[in-house]
Amino acid sequence: MFGSQNNKILALYIDHDPAADDDLYVFKAPTQMEIVSASFATNNAVAASTANYFDLCIYNAGTAGTATNAISGTVGGTVGFDALTPKDFTISNGTVTPGQIVFLRYNEEGTGTFTAGVLQINYREGIA
């Protein structure tokens, strides 16, 4: 557990449809931190579907940017999204050390996607 209770927010606005599976760079950690929660909201509704949908997961790519260590479970998928309604990620391993890269993995099936969305990450800086 981190000593600081000073929670901070990072918001990443994505104003395009990635159009295919993609890894989207979020940040390179300047200090040790703990991601305590995260959510994603779309500006448009995405209907539930078993053929046309997308899901998202947050990853720690390590200092080289090549690792795929899941920080969270996925959100979205076949259940879809309600417009302007955040879906919360379940954080399983939120510790990020200096120099590690955090990215958002976008997985698209069929034609289900968003026109714009916001990833919000809530974190604390400090020493574990």
Phi, psi and omega in degrees: 000141181275143183292330184282138172253013180277089181286140179235159182237135172241126178242130179243116179268125178249111187256029179211160173273117179301338173071348177197170177307138184202152171253121183254120180297134178250304177194164170249122187295125177278336181217174174290138181211165175234121172281117185263334176196164179201154178211164177222136177228143176256155177276342179240154175286143175238113186297147174299138182197148174265356180242328184236099183201173171220157172224162184227149176213145179261133183234153170258117184267008181070186182282339179272347180080014184245346181287160178228067178264113183295129172269328185226170166277180181271156170236159180090226181083209187293344181280346178077190181224141168271142180301136174058027180238107183298141171252129183274134172282151168265117182274125181253331181210083188271000181285127179232129182260164183306134178089349178283147184257133177251133177225162178252121178268123179255122179241116182248134174242128181065230183244011181285121180201184179243161175265334174196155180200169180231127171264126175245127176242127177255128186216167174232141174264152176151194182251131181290000000 
